[in-house]
């Protein structure tokens, strides 16, 4: 599912980028529901936190040279 896509459910949750501190909090409380967001919650999150996925669109990444890695094997 693409980021910010609605899930096909009776109460559609949104595929939402989250922060590591949110993951740790959900684990600490053993509550996965803390990581489920409906569309209204996501709109509020983006307004408050900005687009957490945004950096992915502009960060330059270098992929390893797979040919060189294969030749070493």
CHARMM internal coordinates of N, CA and C (Angstrom, degrees):
IC EDIT
DIST 1 N 1 CA 1.4444
DIST 1 CA 1 C 1.5250
ANGL 1 N 1 CA 1 C 108.18
DIST 1 C 2 N 1.2961
ANGL 1 CA 1 C 2 N 115.54
DIHE 1 N 1 CA 1 C 2 N 134.82
DIST 2 N 2 CA 1.4586
ANGL 1 C 2 N 2 CA 122.43
DIHE 1 CA 1 C 2 N 2 CA 179.07
DIST 2 CA 2 C 1.5264
ANGL 2 N 2 CA 2 C 110.46
DIHE 1 C 2 N 2 CA 2 C -70.45
DIST 2 C 3 N 1.3086
ANGL 2 CA 2 C 3 N 115.79
DIHE 2 N 2 CA 2 C 3 N 153.01
DIST 3 N 3 CA 1.4587
ANGL 2 C 3 N 3 CA 120.37
DIHE 2 CA 2 C 3 N 3 CA 177.82
DIST 3 CA 3 C 1.5302
ANGL 3 N 3 CA 3 C 110.03
DIHE 2 C 3 N 3 CA 3 C -58.05
DIST 3 C 4 N 1.3196
ANGL 3 CA 3 C 4 N 115.44
DIHE 3 N 3 CA 3 C 4 N 139.54
DIST 4 N 4 CA 1.4646
ANGL 3 C 4 N 4 CA 125.18
DIHE 3 CA 3 C 4 N 4 CA -179.21
DIST 4 CA 4 C 1.5312
ANGL 4 N 4 CA 4 C 113.34
DIHE 3 C 4 N 4 CA 4 C 67.14
DIST 4 C 5 N 1.3176
ANGL 4 CA 4 C 5 N 117.99
DIHE 4 N 4 CA 4 C 5 N 19.17
DIST 5 N 5 CA 1.4667
ANGL 4 C 5 N 5 CA 121.13
DIHE 4 CA 4 C 5 N 5 CA 175.85
DIST 5 CA 5 C 1.5256
ANGL 5 N 5 CA 5 C 109.78
DIHE 4 C 5 N 5 CA 5 C -86.99
DIST 5 C 6 N 1.3254
ANGL 5 CA 5 C 6 N 115.21
DIHE 5 N 5 CA 5 C 6 N 143.83
DIST 6 N 6 CA 1.4630
ANGL 5 C 6 N 6 CA 120.07
DIHE 5 CA 5 C 6 N 6 CA 174.78
DIST 6 CA 6 C 1.5238
ANGL 6 N 6 CA 6 C 109.28
DIHE 5 C 6 N 6 CA 6 C -78.75
DIST 6 C 7 N 1.3205
ANGL 6 CA 6 C 7 N 115.81
DIHE 6 N 6 CA 6 C 7 N 139.48
DIST 7 N 7 CA 1.4611
ANGL 6 C 7 N 7 CA 121.38
DIHE 6 CA 6 C 7 N 7 CA 176.10
DIST 7 CA 7 C 1.5235
ANGL 7 N 7 CA 7 C 108.66
DIHE 6 C 7 N 7 CA 7 C -84.96
DIST 7 C 8 N 1.3050
ANGL 7 CA 7 C 8 N 116.46
DIHE 7 N 7 CA 7 C 8 N 144.13
DIST 8 N 8 CA 1.4702
ANGL 7 C 8 N 8 CA 121.11
DIHE 7 CA 7 C 8 N 8 CA -178.67
DIST 8 CA 8 C 1.5302
ANGL 8 N 8 CA 8 C 109.50
DIHE 7 C 8 N 8 CA 8 C -80.31
DIST 8 C 9 N 1.3146
ANGL 8 CA 8 C 9 N 115.32
DIHE 8 N 8 CA 8 C 9 N 87.51
DIST 9 N 9 CA 1.4577
ANGL 8 C 9 N 9 CA 122.21
DIHE 8 CA 8 C 9 N 9 CA -179.28
DIST 9 CA 9 C 1.5270
ANGL 9 N 9 CA 9 C 108.99
DIHE 8 C 9 N 9 CA 9 C -143.05
DIST 9 C 10 N 1.3343
ANGL 9 CA 9 C 10 N 118.03
DIHE 9 N 9 CA 9 C 10 N 162.94
DIST 10 N 10 CA 1.4679
ANGL 9 C 10 N 10 CA 119.58
DIHE 9 CA 9 C 10 N 10 CA 177.16
DIST 10 CA 10 C 1.5377
ANGL 10 N 10 CA 10 C 111.86
DIHE 9 C 10 N 10 CA 10 C -55.19
DIST 10 C 11 N 1.3318
ANGL 10 CA 10 C 11 N 116.93
DIHE 10 N 10 CA 10 C 11 N -41.71
DIST 11 N 11 CA 1.4613
ANGL 10 C 11 N 11 CA 121.58
DIHE 10 CA 10 C 11 N 11 CA 172.32
DIST 11 CA 11 C 1.5259
ANGL 11 N 11 CA 11 C 105.42
DIHE 10 C 11 N 11 CA 11 C -112.91
DIST 11 C 12 N 1.3222
ANGL 11 CA 11 C 12 N 118.02
DIHE 11 N 11 CA 11 C 12 N 96.15
DIST 12 N 12 CA 1.4676
ANGL 11 C 12 N 12 CA 119.79
DIHE 11 CA 11 C 12 N 12 CA -171.65
DIST 12 CA 12 C 1.5243
ANGL 12 N 12 CA 12 C 113.30
DIHE 11 C 12 N 12 CA 12 C -70.58
DIST 12 C 13 N 1.3221
ANGL 12 CA 12 C 13 N 114.23
DIHE 12 N 12 CA 12 C 13 N 118.78
DIST 13 N 13 CA 1.4530
ANGL 12 C 13 N 13 CA 120.54
DIHE 12 CA 12 C 13 N 13 CA 172.10
DIST 13 CA 13 C 1.5172
ANGL 13 N 13 CA 13 C 108.37
DIHE 12 C 13 N 13 CA 13 C -84.86
DIST 13 C 14 N 1.3235
ANGL 13 CA 13 C 14 N 116.15
DIHE 13 N 13 CA 13 C 14 N 164.75
DIST 14 N 14 CA 1.4564
ANGL 13 C 14 N 14 CA 121.70
DIHE 13 CA 13 C 14 N 14 CA -177.75
DIST 14 CA 14 C 1.5302
ANGL 14 N 14 CA 14 C 108.98
DIHE 13 C 14 N 14 CA 14 C -113.91
DIST 14 C 15 N 1.3236
ANGL 14 CA 14 C 15 N 116.52
DIHE 14 N 14 CA 14 C 15 N 134.03
DIST 15 N 15 CA 1.4555
ANGL 14 C 15 N 15 CA 121.20
DIHE 14 CA 14 C 15 N 15 CA 173.00
DIST 15 CA 15 C 1.5282
ANGL 15 N 15 CA 15 C 107.28
DIHE 14 C 15 N 15 CA 15 C -67.24
DIST 15 C 16 N 1.3291
ANGL 15 CA 15 C 16 N 116.00
DIHE 15 N 15 CA 15 C 16 N 110.28
DIST 16 N 16 CA 1.4623
ANGL 15 C 16 N 16 CA 121.42
DIHE 15 CA 15 C 16 N 16 CA -167.11
DIST 16 CA 16 C 1.5159
ANGL 16 N 16 CA 16 C 112.13
DIHE 15 C 16 N 16 CA 16 C -127.78
DIST 16 C 17 N 1.3308
ANGL 16 CA 16 C 17 N 117.68
DIHE 16 N 16 CA 16 C 17 N 132.96
DIST 17 N 17 CA 1.4597
ANGL 16 C 17 N 17 CA 118.84
DIHE 16 CA 16 C 17 N 17 CA 172.54
DIST 17 CA 17 C 1.5301
ANGL 17 N 17 CA 17 C 109.48
DIHE 16 C 17 N 17 CA 17 C -64.65
DIST 17 C 18 N 1.3160
ANGL 17 CA 17 C 18 N 116.14
DIHE 17 N 17 CA 17 C 18 N 140.39
DIST 18 N 18 CA 1.4645
ANGL 17 C 18 N 18 CA 121.03
DIHE 17 CA 17 C 18 N 18 CA 179.38
DIST 18 CA 18 C 1.5215
ANGL 18 N 18 CA 18 C 109.07
DIHE 17 C 18 N 18 CA 18 C -128.00
DIST 18 C 19 N 1.3144
ANGL 18 CA 18 C 19 N 114.75
DIHE 18 N 18 CA 18 C 19 N 165.46
DIST 19 N 19 CA 1.4611
ANGL 18 C 19 N 19 CA 120.86
DIHE 18 CA 18 C 19 N 19 CA 178.71
DIST 19 CA 19 C 1.5257
ANGL 19 N 19 CA 19 C 109.48
DIHE 18 C 19 N 19 CA 19 C -97.27
DIST 19 C 20 N 1.3465
ANGL 19 CA 19 C 20 N 116.34
DIHE 19 N 19 CA 19 C 20 N 154.86
DIST 20 N 20 CA 1.4610
ANGL 19 C 20 N 20 CA 120.34
DIHE 19 CA 19 C 20 N 20 CA -179.93
DIST 20 CA 20 C 1.5217
ANGL 20 N 20 CA 20 C 111.25
DIHE 19 C 20 N 20 CA 20 C -60.05
DIST 20 C 21 N 1.3310
ANGL 20 CA 20 C 21 N 118.20
DIHE 20 N 20 CA 20 C 21 N -34.34
DIST 21 N 21 CA 1.4688
ANGL 20 C 21 N 21 CA 119.45
DIHE 20 CA 20 C 21 N 21 CA 179.44
DIST 21 CA 21 C 1.5304
ANGL 21 N 21 CA 21 C 110.69
DIHE 20 C 21 N 21 CA 21 C -64.62
DIST 21 C 22 N 1.3239
ANGL 21 CA 21 C 22 N 117.95
DIHE 21 N 21 CA 21 C 22 N -29.68
DIST 22 N 22 CA 1.4644
ANGL 21 C 22 N 22 CA 120.93
DIHE 21 CA 21 C 22 N 22 CA 176.32
DIST 22 CA 22 C 1.5253
ANGL 22 N 22 CA 22 C 110.59
DIHE 21 C 22 N 22 CA 22 C -70.83
DIST 22 C 23 N 1.3191
ANGL 22 CA 22 C 23 N 116.63
DIHE 22 N 22 CA 22 C 23 N -38.35
DIST 23 N 23 CA 1.4694
ANGL 22 C 23 N 23 CA 120.69
DIHE 22 CA 22 C 23 N 23 CA 177.04
DIST 23 CA 23 C 1.5281
ANGL 23 N 23 CA 23 C 109.62
DIHE 22 C 23 N 23 CA 23 C -63.68
DIST 23 C 24 N 1.3354
ANGL 23 CA 23 C 24 N 116.60
DIHE 23 N 23 CA 23 C 24 N -46.75
DIST 24 N 24 CA 1.4677
ANGL 23 C 24 N 24 CA 120.24
DIHE 23 CA 23 C 24 N 24 CA 179.57
DIST 24 CA 24 C 1.5272
ANGL 24 N 24 CA 24 C 111.47
DIHE 23 C 24 N 24 CA 24 C -60.96
DIST 24 C 25 N 1.3249
ANGL 24 CA 24 C 25 N 117.30
DIHE 24 N 24 CA 24 C 25 N -41.06
DIST 25 N 25 CA 1.4632
ANGL 24 C 25 N 25 CA 120.81
DIHE 24 CA 24 C 25 N 25 CA 179.33
DIST 25 CA 25 C 1.5260
ANGL 25 N 25 CA 25 C 111.07
DIHE 24 C 25 N 25 CA 25 C -64.07
DIST 25 C 26 N 1.3310
ANGL 25 CA 25 C 26 N 117.12
DIHE 25 N 25 CA 25 C 26 N -41.91
DIST 26 N 26 CA 1.4677
ANGL 25 C 26 N 26 CA 120.82
DIHE 25 CA 25 C 26 N 26 CA 178.82
DIST 26 CA 26 C 1.5285
ANGL 26 N 26 CA 26 C 110.66
DIHE 25 C 26 N 26 CA 26 C -65.30
DIST 26 C 27 N 1.3351
ANGL 26 CA 26 C 27 N 116.99
DIHE 26 N 26 CA 26 C 27 N -39.99
DIST 27 N 27 CA 1.4664
ANGL 26 C 27 N 27 CA 120.33
DIHE 26 CA 26 C 27 N 27 CA 177.71
DIST 27 CA 27 C 1.5255
ANGL 27 N 27 CA 27 C 111.09
DIHE 26 C 27 N 27 CA 27 C -65.65
DIST 27 C 28 N 1.3237
ANGL 27 CA 27 C 28 N 115.94
DIHE 27 N 27 CA 27 C 28 N -43.11
DIST 28 N 28 CA 1.4653
ANGL 27 C 28 N 28 CA 120.39
DIHE 27 CA 27 C 28 N 28 CA -179.48
DIST 28 CA 28 C 1.5266
ANGL 28 N 28 CA 28 C 111.20
DIHE 27 C 28 N 28 CA 28 C -60.11
DIST 28 C 29 N 1.3312
ANGL 28 CA 28 C 29 N 116.14
DIHE 28 N 28 CA 28 C 29 N -38.60
DIST 29 N 29 CA 1.4636
ANGL 28 C 29 N 29 CA 120.84
DIHE 28 CA 28 C 29 N 29 CA -179.50
DIST 29 CA 29 C 1.5301
ANGL 29 N 29 CA 29 C 112.61
DIHE 28 C 29 N 29 CA 29 C -91.51
DIST 29 C 30 N 1.3375
ANGL 29 CA 29 C 30 N 116.82
DIHE 29 N 29 CA 29 C 30 N -1.64
DIST 30 N 30 CA 1.4722
ANGL 29 C 30 N 30 CA 121.73
DIHE 29 CA 29 C 30 N 30 CA -176.05
DIST 30 CA 30 C 1.5181
ANGL 30 N 30 CA 30 C 110.70
DIHE 29 C 30 N 30 CA 30 C 50.82
DIST 30 C 31 N 1.3383
ANGL 30 CA 30 C 31 N 115.42
DIHE 30 N 30 CA 30 C 31 N 46.58
DIST 31 N 31 CA 1.4679
ANGL 30 C 31 N 31 CA 120.55
DIHE 30 CA 30 C 31 N 31 CA -175.43
DIST 31 CA 31 C 1.5300
ANGL 31 N 31 CA 31 C 110.04
DIHE 30 C 31 N 31 CA 31 C -134.23
DIST 31 C 32 N 1.3250
ANGL 31 CA 31 C 32 N 116.02
DIHE 31 N 31 CA 31 C 32 N 92.67
DIST 32 N 32 CA 1.4685
ANGL 31 C 32 N 32 CA 121.09
DIHE 31 CA 31 C 32 N 32 CA 179.99
DIST 32 CA 32 C 1.5264
ANGL 32 N 32 CA 32 C 111.91
DIHE 31 C 32 N 32 CA 32 C -65.32
DIST 32 C 33 N 1.3217
ANGL 32 CA 32 C 33 N 117.23
DIHE 32 N 32 CA 32 C 33 N -22.20
DIST 33 N 33 CA 1.4750
ANGL 32 C 33 N 33 CA 120.45
DIHE 32 CA 32 C 33 N 33 CA 179.36
DIST 33 CA 33 C 1.5306
ANGL 33 N 33 CA 33 C 111.96
DIHE 32 C 33 N 33 CA 33 C -61.67
DIST 33 C 34 N 1.3189
ANGL 33 CA 33 C 34 N 117.42
DIHE 33 N 33 CA 33 C 34 N -22.44
DIST 34 N 34 CA 1.4656
ANGL 33 C 34 N 34 CA 120.52
DIHE 33 CA 33 C 34 N 34 CA 177.70
DIST 34 CA 34 C 1.5211
ANGL 34 N 34 CA 34 C 111.61
DIHE 33 C 34 N 34 CA 34 C -64.97
DIST 34 C 35 N 1.3246
ANGL 34 CA 34 C 35 N 116.56
DIHE 34 N 34 CA 34 C 35 N -14.45
DIST 35 N 35 CA 1.4625
ANGL 34 C 35 N 35 CA 121.79
DIHE 34 CA 34 C 35 N 35 CA -178.93
DIST 35 CA 35 C 1.5250
ANGL 35 N 35 CA 35 C 112.56
DIHE 34 C 35 N 35 CA 35 C -106.84
DIST 35 C 36 N 1.3232
ANGL 35 CA 35 C 36 N 117.11
DIHE 35 N 35 CA 35 C 36 N 12.60
DIST 36 N 36 CA 1.4621
ANGL 35 C 36 N 36 CA 122.14
DIHE 35 CA 35 C 36 N 36 CA 177.90
DIST 36 CA 36 C 1.5247
ANGL 36 N 36 CA 36 C 108.70
DIHE 35 C 36 N 36 CA 36 C -109.13
DIST 36 C 37 N 1.3357
ANGL 36 CA 36 C 37 N 116.23
DIHE 36 N 36 CA 36 C 37 N 129.20
DIST 37 N 37 CA 1.4585
ANGL 36 C 37 N 37 CA 121.03
DIHE 36 CA 36 C 37 N 37 CA -175.34
DIST 37 CA 37 C 1.5125
ANGL 37 N 37 CA 37 C 110.76
DIHE 36 C 37 N 37 CA 37 C -131.66
DIST 37 C 38 N 1.3428
ANGL 37 CA 37 C 38 N 116.30
DIHE 37 N 37 CA 37 C 38 N 134.98
DIST 38 N 38 CA 1.4593
ANGL 37 C 38 N 38 CA 119.31
DIHE 37 CA 37 C 38 N 38 CA 173.30
DIST 38 CA 38 C 1.5310
ANGL 38 N 38 CA 38 C 108.31
DIHE 37 C 38 N 38 CA 38 C -87.46
DIST 38 C 39 N 1.3206
ANGL 38 CA 38 C 39 N 117.37
DIHE 38 N 38 CA 38 C 39 N 175.77
DIST 39 N 39 CA 1.4576
ANGL 38 C 39 N 39 CA 119.83
DIHE 38 CA 38 C 39 N 39 CA -172.09
DIST 39 CA 39 C 1.5278
ANGL 39 N 39 CA 39 C 112.78
DIHE 38 C 39 N 39 CA 39 C -64.13
DIST 39 C 40 N 1.3325
ANGL 39 CA 39 C 40 N 117.34
DIHE 39 N 39 CA 39 C 40 N -34.19
DIST 40 N 40 CA 1.4619
ANGL 39 C 40 N 40 CA 119.34
DIHE 39 CA 39 C 40 N 40 CA 179.08
DIST 40 CA 40 C 1.5268
ANGL 40 N 40 CA 40 C 111.27
DIHE 39 C 40 N 40 CA 40 C -67.74
DIST 40 C 41 N 1.3306
ANGL 40 CA 40 C 41 N 116.21
DIHE 40 N 40 CA 40 C 41 N -39.87
DIST 41 N 41 CA 1.4611
ANGL 40 C 41 N 41 CA 120.22
DIHE 40 CA 40 C 41 N 41 CA 177.18
DIST 41 CA 41 C 1.5289
ANGL 41 N 41 CA 41 C 110.81
DIHE 40 C 41 N 41 CA 41 C -63.74
DIST 41 C 42 N 1.3246
ANGL 41 CA 41 C 42 N 115.80
DIHE 41 N 41 CA 41 C 42 N -40.01
DIST 42 N 42 CA 1.4676
ANGL 41 C 42 N 42 CA 119.67
DIHE 41 CA 41 C 42 N 42 CA -179.23
DIST 42 CA 42 C 1.5267
ANGL 42 N 42 CA 42 C 110.69
DIHE 41 C 42 N 42 CA 42 C -65.77
DIST 42 C 43 N 1.3127
ANGL 42 CA 42 C 43 N 116.96
DIHE 42 N 42 CA 42 C 43 N -40.94
DIST 43 N 43 CA 1.4666
ANGL 42 C 43 N 43 CA 119.26
DIHE 42 CA 42 C 43 N 43 CA 177.42
DIST 43 CA 43 C 1.5285
ANGL 43 N 43 CA 43 C 111.06
DIHE 42 C 43 N 43 CA 43 C -60.57
DIST 43 C 44 N 1.3398
ANGL 43 CA 43 C 44 N 116.69
DIHE 43 N 43 CA 43 C 44 N -41.21
DIST 44 N 44 CA 1.4740
ANGL 43 C 44 N 44 CA 120.25
DIHE 43 CA 43 C 44 N 44 CA 177.67
DIST 44 CA 44 C 1.5243
ANGL 44 N 44 CA 44 C 110.92
DIHE 43 C 44 N 44 CA 44 C -66.60
DIST 44 C 45 N 1.3478
ANGL 44 CA 44 C 45 N 116.69
DIHE 44 N 44 CA 44 C 45 N -40.15
DIST 45 N 45 CA 1.4739
ANGL 44 C 45 N 45 CA 120.38
DIHE 44 CA 44 C 45 N 45 CA 179.66
DIST 45 CA 45 C 1.5225
ANGL 45 N 45 CA 45 C 111.13
DIHE 44 C 45 N 45 CA 45 C -62.01
DIST 45 C 46 N 1.3262
ANGL 45 CA 45 C 46 N 116.61
DIHE 45 N 45 CA 45 C 46 N -45.52
DIST 46 N 46 CA 1.4668
ANGL 45 C 46 N 46 CA 120.22
DIHE 45 CA 45 C 46 N 46 CA -178.94
DIST 46 CA 46 C 1.5265
ANGL 46 N 46 CA 46 C 110.29
DIHE 45 C 46 N 46 CA 46 C -64.40
DIST 46 C 47 N 1.3224
ANGL 46 CA 46 C 47 N 116.39
DIHE 46 N 46 CA 46 C 47 N -38.33
DIST 47 N 47 CA 1.4666
ANGL 46 C 47 N 47 CA 119.70
DIHE 46 CA 46 C 47 N 47 CA 177.95
DIST 47 CA 47 C 1.5340
ANGL 47 N 47 CA 47 C 110.68
DIHE 46 C 47 N 47 CA 47 C -63.94
DIST 47 C 48 N 1.3359
ANGL 47 CA 47 C 48 N 116.30
DIHE 47 N 47 CA 47 C 48 N -39.52
DIST 48 N 48 CA 1.4625
ANGL 47 C 48 N 48 CA 121.60
DIHE 47 CA 47 C 48 N 48 CA -177.03
DIST 48 CA 48 C 1.5407
ANGL 48 N 48 CA 48 C 112.79
DIHE 47 C 48 N 48 CA 48 C -81.09
DIST 48 C 49 N 1.3397
ANGL 48 CA 48 C 49 N 117.10
DIHE 48 N 48 CA 48 C 49 N -46.80
DIST 49 N 49 CA 1.4583
ANGL 48 C 49 N 49 CA 121.95
DIHE 48 CA 48 C 49 N 49 CA -172.33
DIST 49 CA 49 C 1.5243
ANGL 49 N 49 CA 49 C 114.07
DIHE 48 C 49 N 49 CA 49 C -101.00
DIST 49 C 50 N 1.3278
ANGL 49 CA 49 C 50 N 116.86
DIHE 49 N 49 CA 49 C 50 N -12.03
DIST 50 N 50 CA 1.4534
ANGL 49 C 50 N 50 CA 120.00
DIHE 49 CA 49 C 50 N 50 CA -172.23
DIST 50 CA 50 C 1.5198
ANGL 50 N 50 CA 50 C 109.64
DIHE 49 C 50 N 50 CA 50 C 82.63
DIST 50 C 51 N 1.3063
ANGL 50 CA 50 C 51 N 115.90
DIHE 50 N 50 CA 50 C 51 N -178.14
DIST 51 N 51 CA 1.4655
ANGL 50 C 51 N 51 CA 121.54
DIHE 50 CA 50 C 51 N 51 CA -179.30
DIST 51 CA 51 C 1.5235
ANGL 51 N 51 CA 51 C 108.80
DIHE 50 C 51 N 51 CA 51 C -83.34
DIST 51 C 52 N 1.3300
ANGL 51 CA 51 C 52 N 116.97
DIHE 51 N 51 CA 51 C 52 N 103.03
DIST 52 N 52 CA 1.4585
ANGL 51 C 52 N 52 CA 121.10
DIHE 51 CA 51 C 52 N 52 CA -179.37
DIST 52 CA 52 C 1.5270
ANGL 52 N 52 CA 52 C 112.51
DIHE 51 C 52 N 52 CA 52 C -65.80
DIST 52 C 53 N 1.3053
ANGL 52 CA 52 C 53 N 117.18
DIHE 52 N 52 CA 52 C 53 N -18.52
DIST 53 N 53 CA 1.4647
ANGL 52 C 53 N 53 CA 121.12
DIHE 52 CA 52 C 53 N 53 CA 178.90
DIST 53 CA 53 C 1.5292
ANGL 53 N 53 CA 53 C 111.54
DIHE 52 C 53 N 53 CA 53 C -88.14
DIST 53 C 54 N 1.3165
ANGL 53 CA 53 C 54 N 117.53
DIHE 53 N 53 CA 53 C 54 N -18.09
DIST 54 N 54 CA 1.4584
ANGL 53 C 54 N 54 CA 122.94
DIHE 53 CA 53 C 54 N 54 CA -175.49
DIST 54 CA 54 C 1.5190
ANGL 54 N 54 CA 54 C 115.65
DIHE 53 C 54 N 54 CA 54 C -48.92
DIST 54 C 55 N 1.3453
ANGL 54 CA 54 C 55 N 119.55
DIHE 54 N 54 CA 54 C 55 N -45.12
DIST 55 N 55 CA 1.4677
ANGL 54 C 55 N 55 CA 119.39
DIHE 54 CA 54 C 55 N 55 CA -178.70
DIST 55 CA 55 C 1.5310
ANGL 55 N 55 CA 55 C 114.29
DIHE 54 C 55 N 55 CA 55 C -58.38
DIST 55 C 56 N 1.3147
ANGL 55 CA 55 C 56 N 116.79
DIHE 55 N 55 CA 55 C 56 N -27.38
DIST 56 N 56 CA 1.4675
ANGL 55 C 56 N 56 CA 120.09
DIHE 55 CA 55 C 56 N 56 CA 179.37
DIST 56 CA 56 C 1.5337
ANGL 56 N 56 CA 56 C 110.76
DIHE 55 C 56 N 56 CA 56 C -61.74
DIST 56 C 57 N 1.3142
ANGL 56 CA 56 C 57 N 116.20
DIHE 56 N 56 CA 56 C 57 N -30.10
DIST 57 N 57 CA 1.4638
ANGL 56 C 57 N 57 CA 120.41
DIHE 56 CA 56 C 57 N 57 CA -177.11
DIST 57 CA 57 C 1.5281
ANGL 57 N 57 CA 57 C 113.02
DIHE 56 C 57 N 57 CA 57 C -77.02
DIST 57 C 58 N 1.3316
ANGL 57 CA 57 C 58 N 117.29
DIHE 57 N 57 CA 57 C 58 N -18.48
DIST 58 N 58 CA 1.4682
ANGL 57 C 58 N 58 CA 119.28
DIHE 57 CA 57 C 58 N 58 CA -176.17
DIST 58 CA 58 C 1.5258
ANGL 58 N 58 CA 58 C 114.17
DIHE 57 C 58 N 58 CA 58 C -120.75
DIST 58 C 59 N 1.3314
ANGL 58 CA 58 C 59 N 118.73
DIHE 58 N 58 CA 58 C 59 N -19.13
DIST 59 N 59 CA 1.4605
ANGL 58 C 59 N 59 CA 120.83
DIHE 58 CA 58 C 59 N 59 CA 179.90
DIST 59 CA 59 C 1.5246
ANGL 59 N 59 CA 59 C 110.05
DIHE 58 C 59 N 59 CA 59 C -67.71
DIST 59 C 60 N 1.3112
ANGL 59 CA 59 C 60 N 115.72
DIHE 59 N 59 CA 59 C 60 N 132.26
DIST 60 N 60 CA 1.4602
ANGL 59 C 60 N 60 CA 120.54
DIHE 59 CA 59 C 60 N 60 CA 176.59
DIST 60 CA 60 C 1.5280
ANGL 60 N 60 CA 60 C 108.19
DIHE 59 C 60 N 60 CA 60 C -86.80
DIST 60 C 61 N 1.3097
ANGL 60 CA 60 C 61 N 116.08
DIHE 60 N 60 CA 60 C 61 N 132.37
DIST 61 N 61 CA 1.4508
ANGL 60 C 61 N 61 CA 120.92
DIHE 60 CA 60 C 61 N 61 CA 179.44
DIST 61 CA 61 C 1.5208
ANGL 61 N 61 CA 61 C 108.58
DIHE 60 C 61 N 61 CA 61 C -125.35
DIST 61 C 62 N 1.3088
ANGL 61 CA 61 C 62 N 115.32
DIHE 61 N 61 CA 61 C 62 N 147.30
DIST 62 N 62 CA 1.4613
ANGL 61 C 62 N 62 CA 120.24
DIHE 61 CA 61 C 62 N 62 CA 176.62
DIST 62 CA 62 C 1.5234
ANGL 62 N 62 CA 62 C 108.52
DIHE 61 C 62 N 62 CA 62 C -109.78
DIST 62 C 63 N 1.2903
ANGL 62 CA 62 C 63 N 115.20
DIHE 62 N 62 CA 62 C 63 N 127.96
DIST 63 N 63 CA 1.4587
ANGL 62 C 63 N 63 CA 120.32
DIHE 62 CA 62 C 63 N 63 CA 176.58
DIST 63 CA 63 C 1.5232
ANGL 63 N 63 CA 63 C 108.80
DIHE 62 C 63 N 63 CA 63 C -89.34
DIST 63 C 64 N 1.3199
ANGL 63 CA 63 C 64 N 116.63
DIHE 63 N 63 CA 63 C 64 N 147.39
DIST 64 N 64 CA 1.4649
ANGL 63 C 64 N 64 CA 118.61
DIHE 63 CA 63 C 64 N 64 CA 178.71
DIST 64 CA 64 C 1.5261
ANGL 64 N 64 CA 64 C 110.51
DIHE 63 C 64 N 64 CA 64 C -66.91
DIST 64 C 65 N 1.3135
ANGL 64 CA 64 C 65 N 115.10
DIHE 64 N 64 CA 64 C 65 N 152.22
DIST 65 N 65 CA 1.4591
ANGL 64 C 65 N 65 CA 121.26
DIHE 64 CA 64 C 65 N 65 CA 175.94
DIST 65 CA 65 C 1.5270
ANGL 65 N 65 CA 65 C 107.31
DIHE 64 C 65 N 65 CA 65 C -76.64
DIST 65 C 66 N 1.3134
ANGL 65 CA 65 C 66 N 116.46
DIHE 65 N 65 CA 65 C 66 N 97.80
DIST 66 N 66 CA 1.4592
ANGL 65 C 66 N 66 CA 121.07
DIHE 65 CA 65 C 66 N 66 CA -175.11
DIST 66 CA 66 C 1.5217
ANGL 66 N 66 CA 66 C 112.32
DIHE 65 C 66 N 66 CA 66 C -65.44
DIST 66 C 67 N 1.3189
ANGL 66 CA 66 C 67 N 116.87
DIHE 66 N 66 CA 66 C 67 N -30.35
DIST 67 N 67 CA 1.4617
ANGL 66 C 67 N 67 CA 120.40
DIHE 66 CA 66 C 67 N 67 CA 178.55
DIST 67 CA 67 C 1.5266
ANGL 67 N 67 CA 67 C 109.81
DIHE 66 C 67 N 67 CA 67 C -64.38
DIST 67 C 68 N 1.3387
ANGL 67 CA 67 C 68 N 117.08
DIHE 67 N 67 CA 67 C 68 N -43.25
DIST 68 N 68 CA 1.4626
ANGL 67 C 68 N 68 CA 120.62
DIHE 67 CA 67 C 68 N 68 CA 179.10
DIST 68 CA 68 C 1.5264
ANGL 68 N 68 CA 68 C 111.48
DIHE 67 C 68 N 68 CA 68 C -65.87
DIST 68 C 69 N 1.3200
ANGL 68 CA 68 C 69 N 116.12
DIHE 68 N 68 CA 68 C 69 N -38.83
DIST 69 N 69 CA 1.4664
ANGL 68 C 69 N 69 CA 119.98
DIHE 68 CA 68 C 69 N 69 CA 178.92
DIST 69 CA 69 C 1.5320
ANGL 69 N 69 CA 69 C 110.26
DIHE 68 C 69 N 69 CA 69 C -65.48
DIST 69 C 70 N 1.3270
ANGL 69 CA 69 C 70 N 115.84
DIHE 69 N 69 CA 69 C 70 N -42.09
DIST 70 N 70 CA 1.4685
ANGL 69 C 70 N 70 CA 120.99
DIHE 69 CA 69 C 70 N 70 CA -179.89
DIST 70 CA 70 C 1.5276
ANGL 70 N 70 CA 70 C 110.49
DIHE 69 C 70 N 70 CA 70 C -63.20
DIST 70 C 71 N 1.3265
ANGL 70 CA 70 C 71 N 117.09
DIHE 70 N 70 CA 70 C 71 N -39.80
DIST 71 N 71 CA 1.4680
ANGL 70 C 71 N 71 CA 121.03
DIHE 70 CA 70 C 71 N 71 CA -179.18
DIST 71 CA 71 C 1.5183
ANGL 71 N 71 CA 71 C 112.33
DIHE 70 C 71 N 71 CA 71 C -67.69
DIST 71 C 72 N 1.3246
ANGL 71 CA 71 C 72 N 118.50
DIHE 71 N 71 CA 71 C 72 N -25.27
DIST 72 N 72 CA 1.4605
ANGL 71 C 72 N 72 CA 122.48
DIHE 71 CA 71 C 72 N 72 CA 178.50
DIST 72 CA 72 C 1.5321
ANGL 72 N 72 CA 72 C 111.02
DIHE 71 C 72 N 72 CA 72 C -75.40
DIST 72 C 73 N 1.3096
ANGL 72 CA 72 C 73 N 116.54
DIHE 72 N 72 CA 72 C 73 N -24.67
DIST 73 N 73 CA 1.4668
ANGL 72 C 73 N 73 CA 120.66
DIHE 72 CA 72 C 73 N 73 CA -174.99
DIST 73 CA 73 C 1.5057
ANGL 73 N 73 CA 73 C 113.47
DIHE 72 C 73 N 73 CA 73 C -74.84
END
COOR INIT
IC SEED 1 N 1 CA 1 C
IC BUILD
